[in-house]
Structure formats: structure tokens, C-alpha cells
């Protein structure tokens, strides 16, 4: 929560460090969202600010009700406070809102990937809007939901991927806190890796009171 995460897996970048004091993760679920939130998809899709604002409001008022554009979105987006953060949510929204089959929804996710086809996206858009209207949604609401999905653009993590990364982020941060010298030694032995060069890792550790001796020709390898 204080963003003291230099050397921690996935949550050591400047962007993550700026975000952590605002999100204040308290659990593995929170870290799963944290890892996935600082990605091009959620950023482009406009998910970051709403998530941060709603998390802040919930801290201030635990009875605060997160707003959802449609009741069918609540079970899909409850874990991410109404924001689209995971690829899985794109599939679930297409099925719940527009009546897509699982195969059609996966097709939409693929069409939104890095090699996306504008023609394919147009076809999915028409299918999505028609399906949403058939489910009783007004045209403007259907458009808004599709634009949120499209803004995500596929540049995001599946939840399982984010959860695996979150576990490693937690484990590496635990080692940083409770086994500082050993963790620093392991990081230095695995260079190059991570965001920071050895001198930055060493200076940050020294600021935390860890003694770092220079190489010794007779003792070190």
C-alpha cells in the first residue's frame, strides 16, 4: 500500500507505484485486479479512473453502491467495481447483454486482439447491438456498453493469468519484507531482469538499512 515494491514481480514499475497508494490492495483478489489494471486495455477502455474512484468511495463509505449500466453487468463486473479489467469479462458481457454464444463471444475477443480486423469488428458490432436490442436494451445504452468493450481492445490479461502474476507479486514482496538481504542477492544473481539495474536495487536496499559489501576477490565467486 505504500508502494515500497522495488524488485517485486509485476508491481515495481513507476505506473504501479503511483497506483498502489490509491488502490491499497488488501488481498490476493485485490492484487489480481492491480496487476491487470495497469495494462493498455483497461487504460484505453477508461477502466482505471472509475475503479480508483469507486474503491476510494467504498473505503470512505462501506455502504456505497457501485453503479452498473445494466443489472446483468453486476455479477460480471462486481469484482472490478463495474470496470472491464479482464478478457474474460468481454466474453461474459457479450453473452449476457447481446445473447452471444460462447463461440461468438470468443470470436469477438479474438477480433479485438492486436491483429484485429476492422471488418470483423463492424460485423460483431452489428451483431452485438442487434442482440442487445432483442434483450430489451435501448440503442444508446447498447452502444455505450459496446464502446466500453471495444475500448478494452484485447490488450488485457485473462483473470487466470493476472491471478498467477498476483501470487508471484505477493510472494516476492513477502521475501522483500521478511528476507531482504537474501531477496536482493537473488535479484542481483539473476540480472538482467525487472525494471531496475543493479546499482538502483543496491541503493534502494541500503536506504532500508541492508548492508551491501563490495565484491571480494578471495570470497565471492
DAUR-V146803 format. One line per field, one symbol per residue. burial: 1 if it has 9 or more other C-alpha atoms within 8 Angstrom, else 0. A space follows every 10 residues. Layout:
burial=???
//
This chain:
burial=1010111111 1110011101 1110100101 1111111111 1111111101 1101111100 0000000000 0011011101 1111111011 1111111111 0000110111 1110010001 1001101111 1110101000 1110110111 1111111110 0110111111 0111110011 0011001000 0000010000 1101110001 0000000000 0
//
